[in-house]
């Protein structure tokens, strides 16, 4: 493994579904521990890591809206799900002696610190892993949008989107065996082709701030560091 990673400060976006592993719901501690191990390896390379984790393994706000409920309340419930996941991942990181802090967009001081850009940059500069919880703190915005927003705020050099597959495909490779994987795309191509890698607001925000999006499989042990080293299967979304 190279001692000179491609990036020195990154934002890792992990879906809530990734944390539940093969379970149908909740958190598989073994999976959380493995993701934490990959983050720990990245820290050992000298990479500063911020993390945004989704909440789909616990609750999705759109599920409430689809059944006639209030979307805002549903999204607030989803934000709480991301806090649960953030605390679980922080626990897994601390088991590996990685200093970790959870910053929430929704104030809950008895549980974790509140987000501010100053606090995030301070903790990262001190070598801590920072997990951003609570999405953007606003309804109608996904945790993908939160990832792009936090990446811009902390000056991340890339967004690493950990998914169920090893890049962006022309179609869902699990459903369409003829789907082809893209090695590189521009932000505009992702938007024009309607490729469902991150939502439109997230991709547009990354494009405006010239932040590459690197899509890879979060299920490959060591995959995060492989790509930080310039290897591994992935799709790079960049306008450079």
Helices and strands as residue ranges (DSSP letters): E 9-14, H 16-19, H 29-44, E 48-53, H 61-66, H 71-95, E 100-104, E 113-114, H 117-125, E 129-133, H 143-154, E 158-163, E 168-169, E 181-182, E 184-185, H 187-193, H 200-208, E 212-217, H 223-228, E 235-237
